[in-house]
Amino acid sequence: DKFAFLYEVVGFRCNKIERVFIKSVSGFSSFVDFLVFYQEKQPTQNDIPLYAIEETKTDDKESRNTGVYQRASKFVFVEIYYPKIKKVMLYNLKIEQKEEPTATYIFGTRLLLTLGVEILGKKLGSKIFQPFHSVNEIVALKRAMRKAHKGNIPILIKKVGNKITVSGRLFKSGGLAHDPNIGALSLISAVIRKLGWTGEIVITKHGLKQKHLQADSKFIKIANHLRLQIQGLVLPASKMRENYWKYETEGEKFGTIFIHLVVENFTKGFSIFENHAGCEKGYFITSDGKHIPLEKYSDRKAYKAGNKKKIISIPDLILIDFGRSEIINIEGKKYQFRKDGIKELKSFGDIEKTYIKKYYPKFKIIRTVVLYGGTEKKVIEIEVGFLLNENGDLVLGIKAPALFKEAIKNLLDFWS
């Protein structure tokens, strides 16, 4: 009756694959969403994965930069460890794809294609979406694109003699933290190197000071690998970790992922919102099956004016139980932070008012905490619905939602 922290994928057939297993891993720095190994034994860090896959739900309809650039540095980074790995950008879109792609998306996607990234989940016109064949072609297309809004620092590429300069602001929130531009500049530089450029590549108009350059930063590691210069500053030497990944044993999402999968596979309940990936964009499923992106603010103007209470607190998981007409709002936490999780339940009023009561007016709303960690075999807090402890014990709370009880019972019956 214990969970082995290993999932088996069932329900499909392939002559070349006997069984498929999924196990949670994490990286030490910039890390893709999935590593795929094709082998009989459980992978070790010495094994070489076949695929590195990055998944996104974001289309350039919603964000020009996030969908294409924000994750680009992950492909550049993984190549440092696995130069020949097959790279895949998987668009798991929940909304209709934008008909006319933006110039930014076209440019970024062509860079990804040049780097050898396969794009899945989006329709790409073969006439437009072609890999670049020369550095001059990249420079020319970037020059032809619409200039940035006044006050913004544009990403510009200039080639003079044996030097290429790439401008782009990297300073944000007090440090080297501008993720879309980190991705863009990493990708541009990596592609320029891939096309055979051996001269200088200098990052300009970055907004950084020497104190912002930390050796363990992902961009500094990429900059060292690609032999980049950061104008006016000294690039600190950085040492790469020996391993790209490790088996995850600490993640607070273990509990919510487990209850999500068990409910969907062993009951008729399912998720109408999930936030397992942290900052990944989430979509709420309405009563008529539409996917709608959640707003960040209950009152955007008030929030921007300084009222920080106007942000919408989002659960980690929302499950629906049609049979009992219940919706379960779930906050996931590690066992030692269970009191924080219980406090956070009080902040779900906005999402319930704005979305749940609007689209599911006749459903009862339950709030509960799902925990992972510790070695306890019982929980005394009535707000805790389920605990998956580090030994794999499945512990239902005193007032666990009926859907949880049904799911765990059916799971255990299946394996008994």
C-alpha positions as a Markdown table, in Angstrom:
| # | Residue | x | y | z |
|---|---|---|---|---|
| 1 | Asp | 0.0 | 0.0 | 0.0 |
| 2 | Lys | 2.9 | 2.3 | -0.6 |
| 3 | Phe | 3.8 | 4.6 | -3.5 |
| 4 | Ala | 7.1 | 3.8 | -5.2 |
| 5 | Phe | 7.4 | 7.3 | -6.6 |
| 6 | Leu | 7.3 | 5.8 | -10.1 |
| 7 | Tyr | 4.5 | 6.1 | -12.6 |
| 8 | Glu | 3.8 | 3.7 | -15.4 |
| 9 | Val | 2.1 | 4.9 | -18.6 |
| 10 | Val | -0.5 | 2.3 | -19.8 |
| 11 | Gly | -3.1 | 2.1 | -22.5 |
| 12 | Phe | -0.9 | 2.3 | -25.6 |
| 13 | Arg | 1.0 | -0.2 | -27.8 |
| 14 | Cys | 4.3 | 0.1 | -29.6 |
| 15 | Asn | 6.3 | -2.8 | -31.0 |
| 16 | Lys | 9.6 | -1.2 | -30.0 |
| 17 | Ile | 8.6 | -0.1 | -26.5 |
| 18 | Glu | 7.5 | -2.6 | -23.9 |
| 19 | Arg | 6.8 | -0.3 | -21.0 |
| 20 | Val | 7.0 | 3.5 | -20.2 |
| 21 | Phe | 7.8 | 4.9 | -16.8 |
| 22 | Ile | 7.8 | 8.4 | -15.5 |
| 23 | Lys | 9.9 | 9.6 | -12.5 |
| 24 | Ser | 10.3 | 13.1 | -11.2 |
| 25 | Val | 13.7 | 14.7 | -11.6 |
| 26 | Ser | 15.0 | 18.2 | -11.3 |
| 27 | Gly | 18.0 | 20.2 | -12.5 |
| 28 | Phe | 20.6 | 22.3 | -10.8 |
| 29 | Ser | 20.1 | 25.2 | -13.1 |
| 30 | Ser | 18.3 | 25.8 | -16.4 |
| 31 | Phe | 16.4 | 22.6 | -17.0 |
| 32 | Val | 14.0 | 21.2 | -19.6 |
| 33 | Asp | 10.6 | 19.8 | -18.7 |
| 34 | Phe | 11.2 | 16.2 | -19.9 |
| 35 | Leu | 14.2 | 14.0 | -20.5 |
| 36 | Val | 13.4 | 10.8 | -22.5 |
| 37 | Phe | 15.6 | 7.8 | -22.1 |
| 38 | Tyr | 15.3 | 4.6 | -24.3 |
| 39 | Gln | 16.7 | 1.8 | -22.2 |
| 40 | Glu | 15.8 | -1.1 | -20.0 |
| 41 | Lys | 17.2 | 0.0 | -16.7 |
| 42 | Gln | 16.3 | 3.1 | -14.7 |
| 43 | Pro | 18.5 | 6.0 | -15.9 |
| 44 | Thr | 21.5 | 7.2 | -14.0 |
| 45 | Gln | 23.4 | 10.5 | -14.6 |
| 46 | Asn | 25.9 | 8.6 | -16.7 |
| 47 | Asp | 23.2 | 7.6 | -19.3 |
| 48 | Ile | 22.5 | 9.9 | -22.3 |
| 49 | Pro | 18.9 | 10.8 | -22.9 |
| 50 | Leu | 17.4 | 10.6 | -26.4 |
| 51 | Tyr | 15.2 | 13.7 | -26.2 |
| 52 | Ala | 15.1 | 16.9 | -24.2 |
| 53 | Ile | 11.5 | 18.3 | -24.4 |
| 54 | Glu | 10.3 | 21.7 | -23.3 |
| 55 | Glu | 6.5 | 22.2 | -23.0 |
| 56 | Thr | 4.6 | 25.4 | -23.1 |
| 57 | Lys | 0.9 | 26.3 | -23.2 |
| 58 | Thr | 1.7 | 29.9 | -24.3 |
| 59 | Asp | 1.1 | 31.0 | -27.9 |
| 60 | Asp | 2.4 | 34.4 | -29.3 |
| 61 | Lys | -1.3 | 35.3 | -29.3 |
| 62 | Glu | -0.8 | 35.9 | -25.6 |
| 63 | Ser | 2.9 | 36.8 | -25.4 |
| 64 | Arg | 5.4 | 37.5 | -28.1 |
| 65 | Asn | 8.4 | 36.7 | -25.9 |
| 66 | Thr | 7.4 | 34.2 | -23.3 |
| 67 | Gly | 6.4 | 31.4 | -25.8 |
| 68 | Val | 9.5 | 31.5 | -27.9 |
| 69 | Tyr | 12.4 | 33.2 | -26.0 |
| 70 | Gln | 11.8 | 32.5 | -22.3 |
| 71 | Arg | 12.6 | 28.8 | -22.6 |
| 72 | Ala | 15.2 | 29.1 | -25.3 |
| 73 | Ser | 18.1 | 29.2 | -22.9 |
| 74 | Lys | 17.1 | 25.7 | -21.7 |
| 75 | Phe | 18.0 | 24.2 | -25.1 |
| 76 | Val | 21.3 | 26.1 | -25.2 |
| 77 | Phe | 22.1 | 24.9 | -21.7 |
| 78 | Val | 21.2 | 21.2 | -22.2 |
| 79 | Glu | 23.5 | 21.1 | -25.3 |
| 80 | Ile | 26.5 | 21.8 | -23.0 |
| 81 | Tyr | 25.8 | 18.4 | -21.3 |
| 82 | Tyr | 24.4 | 16.5 | -24.3 |
| 83 | Pro | 25.6 | 18.0 | -27.5 |
| 84 | Lys | 23.8 | 15.5 | -29.8 |
| 85 | Ile | 20.5 | 15.3 | -27.9 |
| 86 | Lys | 17.3 | 15.7 | -29.9 |
| 87 | Lys | 15.6 | 18.8 | -28.8 |
| 88 | Val | 11.8 | 19.3 | -28.9 |
| 89 | Met | 9.6 | 22.4 | -28.2 |
| 90 | Leu | 6.2 | 21.1 | -27.5 |
| 91 | Tyr | 3.3 | 23.5 | -27.7 |
| 92 | Asn | 0.5 | 22.1 | -25.6 |
| 93 | Leu | -1.9 | 24.8 | -26.7 |
| 94 | Lys | -5.3 | 25.1 | -25.0 |
| 95 | Ile | -6.5 | 28.0 | -27.1 |
| 96 | Glu | -6.6 | 28.5 | -30.9 |
| 97 | Gln | -3.3 | 29.3 | -32.5 |
| 98 | Lys | -2.8 | 32.8 | -33.7 |
| 99 | Glu | -3.4 | 32.9 | -37.5 |
| 100 | Glu | -0.7 | 35.5 | -38.3 |
| 101 | Pro | 2.5 | 34.8 | -36.4 |
| 102 | Thr | 4.3 | 37.9 | -35.0 |
| 103 | Ala | 7.7 | 38.9 | -36.4 |
| 104 | Thr | 9.2 | 38.1 | -33.0 |
| 105 | Tyr | 7.8 | 34.6 | -33.1 |
| 106 | Ile | 9.0 | 34.0 | -36.7 |
| 107 | Phe | 12.5 | 35.2 | -35.8 |
| 108 | Gly | 12.7 | 33.2 | -32.6 |
| 109 | Thr | 11.3 | 30.0 | -34.1 |
| 110 | Arg | 13.7 | 30.2 | -37.1 |
| 111 | Leu | 16.5 | 30.5 | -34.6 |
| 112 | Leu | 15.3 | 27.4 | -32.7 |
| 113 | Leu | 15.0 | 25.5 | -36.0 |
| 114 | Thr | 18.6 | 26.5 | -36.8 |
| 115 | Leu | 19.7 | 25.2 | -33.4 |
| 116 | Gly | 18.1 | 21.9 | -34.3 |
| 117 | Val | 15.0 | 22.1 | -32.2 |
| 118 | Glu | 11.9 | 20.3 | -33.5 |
| 119 | Ile | 8.6 | 22.2 | -33.1 |
| 120 | Leu | 5.5 | 20.1 | -32.2 |
| 121 | Gly | 2.0 | 21.2 | -31.5 |
| 122 | Lys | 1.9 | 24.2 | -33.8 |
| 123 | Lys | 1.3 | 24.6 | -37.5 |
| 124 | Leu | 4.3 | 26.1 | -39.1 |
| 125 | Gly | 4.2 | 27.4 | -42.7 |
| 126 | Ser | 7.2 | 25.8 | -44.5 |
| 127 | Lys | 7.8 | 28.8 | -46.6 |
| 128 | Ile | 8.3 | 31.1 | -43.6 |
| 129 | Phe | 9.7 | 28.8 | -41.0 |
| 130 | Gln | 13.1 | 27.8 | -42.4 |
| 131 | Pro | 16.4 | 27.5 | -40.5 |
| 132 | Phe | 18.9 | 30.3 | -41.1 |
| 133 | His | 21.8 | 29.5 | -43.4 |
| 134 | Ser | 24.1 | 32.4 | -42.5 |
| 135 | Val | 24.9 | 35.0 | -39.9 |
| 136 | Asn | 24.2 | 37.7 | -42.5 |
| 137 | Glu | 20.7 | 36.3 | -42.9 |
| 138 | Ile | 20.0 | 36.6 | -39.2 |
| 139 | Val | 21.4 | 40.2 | -39.1 |
| 140 | Ala | 19.3 | 41.2 | -42.1 |
| 141 | Leu | 16.0 | 39.8 | -40.8 |
| 142 | Lys | 16.5 | 41.4 | -37.3 |
| 143 | Arg | 17.3 | 44.7 | -38.9 |
| 144 | Ala | 14.1 | 44.6 | -40.9 |
| 145 | Met | 11.9 | 43.9 | -37.9 |
| 146 | Arg | 9.8 | 46.7 | -36.3 |
| 147 | Lys | 11.8 | 48.7 | -33.8 |
| 148 | Ala | 11.0 | 48.4 | -30.1 |
| 149 | His | 8.7 | 51.0 | -28.3 |
| 150 | Lys | 10.3 | 54.2 | -27.3 |
| 151 | Gly | 12.1 | 53.7 | -24.0 |
| 152 | Asn | 12.7 | 50.0 | -24.5 |
| 153 | Ile | 16.2 | 48.7 | -25.3 |
| 154 | Pro | 15.8 | 46.8 | -28.6 |
| 155 | Ile | 17.6 | 43.6 | -29.4 |
| 156 | Leu | 19.8 | 44.6 | -32.3 |
| 157 | Ile | 22.5 | 42.5 | -34.0 |
| 158 | Lys | 25.4 | 44.3 | -35.7 |
| 159 | Lys | 28.3 | 42.7 | -37.5 |
| 160 | Val | 31.5 | 44.8 | -38.0 |
| 161 | Gly | 34.6 | 43.0 | -39.2 |
| 162 | Asn | 35.5 | 40.2 | -36.7 |
| 163 | Lys | 33.0 | 41.4 | -34.1 |
| 164 | Ile | 29.2 | 40.9 | -33.7 |
| 165 | Thr | 27.4 | 42.9 | -31.1 |
| 166 | Val | 24.0 | 41.9 | -29.7 |
| 167 | Ser | 22.2 | 44.5 | -27.6 |
| 168 | Gly | 19.6 | 43.6 | -25.0 |
| 169 | Arg | 18.7 | 44.5 | -21.4 |
| 170 | Leu | 19.5 | 41.8 | -18.9 |
| 171 | Phe | 19.1 | 43.8 | -15.7 |
| 172 | Lys | 15.8 | 43.4 | -13.9 |
| 173 | Ser | 14.7 | 43.3 | -10.3 |
| 174 | Gly | 18.1 | 44.2 | -9.0 |
| 175 | Gly | 20.2 | 41.7 | -10.9 |
| 176 | Leu | 20.7 | 39.5 | -14.0 |
| 177 | Ala | 17.2 | 38.3 | -14.2 |
| 178 | His | 15.5 | 39.3 | -17.5 |
| 179 | Asp | 14.4 | 35.8 | -18.5 |
| 180 | Pro | 13.0 | 36.5 | -22.0 |
| 181 | Asn | 16.1 | 38.5 | -22.9 |
| 182 | Ile | 18.4 | 35.9 | -21.3 |
| 183 | Gly | 16.7 | 33.3 | -23.5 |
| 184 | Ala | 16.8 | 35.6 | -26.6 |
| 185 | Leu | 20.5 | 36.5 | -26.3 |
| 186 | Ser | 21.5 | 32.9 | -25.4 |
| 187 | Leu | 19.7 | 31.6 | -28.5 |
| 188 | Ile | 21.0 | 34.2 | -30.9 |
| 189 | Ser | 24.5 | 33.7 | -29.7 |
| 190 | Ala | 24.3 | 29.9 | -29.8 |
| 191 | Val | 22.9 | 30.0 | -33.4 |
| 192 | Ile | 25.6 | 32.4 | -34.5 |
| 193 | Arg | 28.2 | 30.0 | -33.1 |
| 194 | Lys | 26.4 | 27.0 | -34.7 |
| 195 | Leu | 26.7 | 28.7 | -38.1 |
| 196 | Gly | 30.4 | 28.8 | -37.8 |
| 197 | Trp | 31.2 | 32.2 | -36.4 |
| 198 | Thr | 34.5 | 32.2 | -34.5 |
| 199 | Gly | 34.9 | 35.9 | -34.0 |
| 200 | Glu | 33.9 | 38.0 | -31.0 |
| 201 | Ile | 30.3 | 38.2 | -29.8 |
| 202 | Val | 29.7 | 41.1 | -27.4 |
| 203 | Ile | 26.6 | 41.7 | -25.4 |
| 204 | Thr | 25.8 | 45.4 | -25.2 |
| 205 | Lys | 23.3 | 47.8 | -23.5 |
| 206 | His | 22.7 | 45.1 | -20.9 |
| 207 | Gly | 22.3 | 47.4 | -17.9 |
| 208 | Leu | 24.4 | 45.3 | -15.7 |
| 209 | Lys | 27.2 | 46.1 | -13.2 |
| 210 | Gln | 30.1 | 43.9 | -12.3 |
| 211 | Lys | 28.5 | 42.9 | -9.0 |
| 212 | His | 25.6 | 41.4 | -11.0 |
| 213 | Leu | 27.7 | 38.8 | -12.7 |
| 214 | Gln | 27.6 | 35.7 | -10.5 |
| 215 | Ala | 29.6 | 32.6 | -11.6 |
| 216 | Asp | 26.7 | 30.2 | -10.9 |
| 217 | Ser | 24.2 | 32.2 | -13.0 |
| 218 | Lys | 22.8 | 30.2 | -16.0 |
| 219 | Phe | 23.6 | 33.0 | -18.4 |
| 220 | Ile | 27.1 | 33.4 | -17.2 |
| 221 | Lys | 27.6 | 29.6 | -17.7 |
| 222 | Ile | 26.2 | 29.9 | -21.2 |
| 223 | Ala | 28.3 | 33.0 | -21.9 |
| 224 | Asn | 31.5 | 31.1 | -20.9 |
| 225 | His | 30.5 | 28.1 | -23.0 |
| 226 | Leu | 29.8 | 30.3 | -26.1 |
| 227 | Arg | 32.8 | 32.6 | -25.5 |
| 228 | Leu | 30.7 | 35.7 | -25.1 |
| 229 | Gln | 31.8 | 39.1 | -23.8 |
| 230 | Ile | 29.7 | 41.4 | -21.7 |
| 231 | Gln | 30.6 | 45.0 | -22.7 |
| 232 | Gly | 32.5 | 46.9 | -20.1 |
| 233 | Leu | 32.6 | 44.0 | -17.6 |
| 234 | Val | 34.8 | 41.1 | -16.9 |
| 235 | Leu | 33.0 | 37.7 | -17.4 |
| 236 | Pro | 33.7 | 35.6 | -14.3 |
| 237 | Ala | 34.9 | 32.0 | -15.0 |
| 238 | Ser | 32.2 | 29.5 | -14.2 |
| 239 | Lys | 32.5 | 25.8 | -13.5 |
| 240 | Met | 29.7 | 23.5 | -14.8 |
| 241 | Arg | 28.3 | 20.9 | -12.4 |
| 242 | Glu | 29.2 | 17.4 | -13.2 |
| 243 | Asn | 25.5 | 16.3 | -13.6 |
| 244 | Tyr | 22.7 | 18.0 | -15.4 |
| 245 | Trp | 19.9 | 16.4 | -13.3 |
| 246 | Lys | 19.1 | 14.5 | -10.2 |
| 247 | Tyr | 16.1 | 12.4 | -8.9 |
| 248 | Glu | 13.7 | 14.7 | -7.2 |
| 249 | Thr | 13.0 | 14.0 | -3.5 |
| 250 | Glu | 12.1 | 17.4 | -2.1 |
| 251 | Gly | 9.3 | 18.8 | -4.4 |
| 252 | Glu | 6.2 | 20.0 | -2.7 |
| 253 | Lys | 4.2 | 19.2 | -5.8 |
| 254 | Phe | 4.6 | 15.4 | -5.3 |
| 255 | Gly | 1.4 | 15.3 | -3.3 |
| 256 | Thr | -0.8 | 17.3 | -5.7 |
| 257 | Ile | 0.5 | 15.6 | -8.8 |
| 258 | Phe | -0.2 | 12.2 | -7.1 |
| 259 | Ile | -3.8 | 13.1 | -6.1 |
| 260 | His | -4.4 | 14.6 | -9.5 |
| 261 | Leu | -3.4 | 11.5 | -11.4 |
| 262 | Val | -5.2 | 9.1 | -9.0 |
| 263 | Val | -8.4 | 11.1 | -9.2 |
| 264 | Glu | -8.4 | 11.2 | -13.0 |
| 265 | Asn | -7.5 | 7.6 | -13.4 |
| 266 | Phe | -9.5 | 5.9 | -10.6 |
| 267 | Thr | -12.7 | 8.1 | -10.4 |
| 268 | Lys | -14.9 | 10.2 | -12.8 |
| 269 | Gly | -13.5 | 13.4 | -11.3 |
| 270 | Phe | -10.9 | 15.5 | -13.1 |
| 271 | Ser | -8.9 | 18.7 | -13.0 |
| 272 | Ile | -10.4 | 22.0 | -14.2 |
| 273 | Phe | -7.1 | 23.8 | -13.3 |
| 274 | Glu | -3.6 | 22.8 | -12.5 |
| 275 | Asn | -0.5 | 24.7 | -11.5 |
| 276 | His | 2.0 | 22.0 | -10.9 |
| 277 | Ala | 4.6 | 23.8 | -13.0 |
| 278 | Gly | 4.8 | 26.8 | -10.8 |
| 279 | Cys | 5.1 | 29.9 | -13.1 |
| 280 | Glu | 3.7 | 28.1 | -16.2 |
| 281 | Lys | 0.5 | 29.6 | -17.5 |
| 282 | Gly | -2.6 | 27.9 | -16.3 |
| 283 | Tyr | -6.0 | 27.6 | -17.9 |
| 284 | Phe | -9.4 | 27.2 | -16.1 |
| 285 | Ile | -11.8 | 24.8 | -17.8 |
| 286 | Thr | -15.3 | 26.3 | -17.8 |
| 287 | Ser | -18.6 | 24.3 | -17.6 |
| 288 | Asp | -18.9 | 24.2 | -21.4 |
| 289 | Gly | -15.3 | 22.9 | -21.8 |
| 290 | Lys | -13.6 | 26.2 | -22.8 |
| 291 | His | -10.0 | 26.8 | -21.6 |
| 292 | Ile | -9.6 | 30.4 | -20.3 |
| 293 | Pro | -6.4 | 31.9 | -19.0 |
| 294 | Leu | -6.7 | 33.1 | -15.4 |
| 295 | Glu | -6.3 | 36.8 | -14.6 |
| 296 | Lys | -3.5 | 37.7 | -12.3 |
| 297 | Tyr | -5.3 | 40.5 | -10.6 |
| 298 | Ser | -8.8 | 41.1 | -9.2 |
| 299 | Asp | -8.3 | 44.8 | -9.9 |
| 300 | Arg | -5.3 | 45.4 | -12.1 |
| 301 | Lys | -5.4 | 49.2 | -11.8 |
| 302 | Ala | -5.5 | 49.1 | -8.0 |
| 303 | Tyr | -2.7 | 46.5 | -8.0 |
| 304 | Lys | -0.5 | 48.7 | -10.2 |
| 305 | Ala | -1.3 | 51.7 | -8.0 |
| 306 | Gly | 0.2 | 49.8 | -5.0 |
| 307 | Asn | -2.7 | 47.7 | -3.5 |
| 308 | Lys | -0.9 | 44.4 | -3.5 |
| 309 | Lys | -4.0 | 42.6 | -2.1 |
| 310 | Lys | -5.6 | 42.9 | -5.5 |
| 311 | Ile | -3.6 | 39.9 | -6.8 |
| 312 | Ile | -5.6 | 36.7 | -7.3 |
| 313 | Ser | -4.2 | 33.8 | -5.2 |
| 314 | Ile | -4.2 | 30.7 | -7.4 |
| 315 | Pro | -4.5 | 27.1 | -6.0 |
| 316 | Asp | -2.1 | 24.4 | -7.1 |
| 317 | Leu | -5.0 | 22.2 | -8.3 |
| 318 | Ile | -8.8 | 22.5 | -8.7 |
| 319 | Leu | -10.6 | 19.2 | -9.0 |
| 320 | Ile | -14.3 | 18.7 | -9.9 |
| 321 | Asp | -16.5 | 15.9 | -8.6 |
| 322 | Phe | -19.6 | 15.9 | -10.7 |
| 323 | Gly | -21.2 | 13.0 | -8.9 |
| 324 | Arg | -21.3 | 14.9 | -5.6 |
| 325 | Ser | -21.5 | 18.4 | -7.2 |
| 326 | Glu | -18.3 | 19.5 | -5.4 |
| 327 | Ile | -15.3 | 21.5 | -6.5 |
| 328 | Ile | -12.1 | 21.0 | -4.5 |
| 329 | Asn | -9.5 | 23.9 | -4.3 |
| 330 | Ile | -6.2 | 22.4 | -3.3 |
| 331 | Glu | -3.0 | 24.0 | -1.9 |
| 332 | Gly | 0.1 | 21.8 | -2.1 |
| 333 | Lys | 2.8 | 22.1 | 0.5 |
| 334 | Lys | 5.6 | 20.2 | 2.1 |
| 335 | Tyr | 4.7 | 18.6 | 5.4 |
| 336 | Gln | 6.8 | 21.0 | 7.4 |
| 337 | Phe | 5.0 | 24.0 | 5.9 |
| 338 | Arg | 1.5 | 22.7 | 6.4 |
| 339 | Lys | 0.5 | 25.6 | 8.5 |
| 340 | Asp | 1.4 | 28.0 | 5.7 |
| 341 | Gly | -0.8 | 25.9 | 3.4 |
| 342 | Ile | -3.7 | 26.2 | 5.8 |
| 343 | Lys | -3.3 | 30.0 | 5.9 |
| 344 | Glu | -3.2 | 30.2 | 2.2 |
| 345 | Leu | -6.6 | 28.5 | 1.9 |
| 346 | Lys | -8.1 | 31.7 | 3.2 |
| 347 | Ser | -6.9 | 33.6 | 0.1 |
| 348 | Phe | -9.0 | 31.7 | -2.5 |
| 349 | Gly | -12.0 | 34.0 | -2.3 |
| 350 | Asp | -11.2 | 35.9 | -5.5 |
| 351 | Ile | -10.7 | 32.9 | -7.7 |
| 352 | Glu | -13.9 | 31.3 | -6.3 |
| 353 | Lys | -15.9 | 34.5 | -6.9 |
| 354 | Thr | -14.4 | 35.3 | -10.3 |
| 355 | Tyr | -14.3 | 31.8 | -11.8 |
| 356 | Ile | -15.8 | 28.9 | -9.9 |
| 357 | Lys | -19.1 | 30.5 | -8.8 |
| 358 | Lys | -19.5 | 32.1 | -12.2 |
| 359 | Tyr | -19.1 | 28.8 | -14.2 |
| 360 | Tyr | -20.2 | 26.3 | -11.6 |
| 361 | Pro | -22.8 | 28.1 | -9.5 |
| 362 | Lys | -24.5 | 25.0 | -8.1 |
| 363 | Phe | -21.4 | 23.3 | -6.9 |
| 364 | Lys | -20.2 | 23.2 | -3.3 |
| 365 | Ile | -16.7 | 24.5 | -2.9 |
| 366 | Ile | -14.2 | 22.7 | -0.6 |
| 367 | Arg | -10.8 | 24.0 | 0.3 |
| 368 | Thr | -8.1 | 21.5 | 1.4 |
| 369 | Val | -4.3 | 21.1 | 1.7 |
| 370 | Val | -2.4 | 18.3 | 0.1 |
| 371 | Leu | 1.0 | 17.5 | 1.6 |
| 372 | Tyr | 4.2 | 15.7 | 0.7 |
| 373 | Gly | 7.0 | 14.7 | 3.0 |
| 374 | Gly | 7.8 | 13.7 | 6.6 |
| 375 | Thr | 7.3 | 10.3 | 8.0 |
| 376 | Glu | 4.0 | 10.8 | 9.8 |
| 377 | Lys | 1.2 | 8.2 | 9.2 |
| 378 | Lys | -1.6 | 10.4 | 10.3 |
| 379 | Val | -2.5 | 14.1 | 10.1 |
| 380 | Ile | -4.4 | 15.9 | 12.8 |
| 381 | Glu | -5.2 | 19.2 | 11.0 |
| 382 | Ile | -8.7 | 19.0 | 9.7 |
| 383 | Glu | -7.8 | 21.3 | 6.8 |
| 384 | Val | -5.4 | 18.7 | 5.4 |
| 385 | Gly | -7.1 | 16.3 | 2.9 |
| 386 | Phe | -4.2 | 14.1 | 2.0 |
| 387 | Leu | -0.6 | 13.4 | 2.9 |
| 388 | Leu | 1.9 | 11.5 | 0.7 |
| 389 | Asn | 4.9 | 10.9 | 3.1 |
| 390 | Glu | 8.4 | 10.4 | 2.0 |
| 391 | Asn | 8.1 | 6.6 | 2.6 |
| 392 | Gly | 5.3 | 6.5 | 0.1 |
| 393 | Asp | 2.5 | 6.0 | 2.7 |
| 394 | Leu | -0.9 | 7.3 | 1.5 |
| 395 | Val | -2.6 | 9.1 | 4.4 |
| 396 | Leu | -6.1 | 10.5 | 4.1 |
| 397 | Gly | -7.0 | 13.4 | 6.3 |
| 398 | Ile | -9.7 | 13.5 | 9.0 |
| 399 | Lys | -12.1 | 15.4 | 6.8 |
| 400 | Ala | -10.7 | 14.3 | 3.4 |
| 401 | Pro | -13.0 | 15.1 | 0.5 |
| 402 | Ala | -15.1 | 12.1 | -0.6 |
| 403 | Leu | -13.4 | 12.2 | -4.0 |
| 404 | Phe | -10.0 | 11.6 | -2.4 |
| 405 | Lys | -11.4 | 8.6 | -0.4 |
| 406 | Glu | -12.9 | 7.1 | -3.5 |
| 407 | Ala | -9.7 | 7.6 | -5.5 |
| 408 | Ile | -7.4 | 6.0 | -2.9 |
| 409 | Lys | -9.8 | 3.1 | -2.3 |
| 410 | Asn | -10.1 | 2.4 | -6.0 |
| 411 | Leu | -6.3 | 2.6 | -6.5 |
| 412 | Leu | -5.7 | 0.2 | -3.7 |
| 413 | Asp | -8.4 | -2.2 | -4.9 |
| 414 | Phe | -6.8 | -2.1 | -8.4 |
| 415 | Trp | -3.4 | -3.2 | -7.0 |
| 416 | Ser | -4.6 | -5.6 | -4.4 |
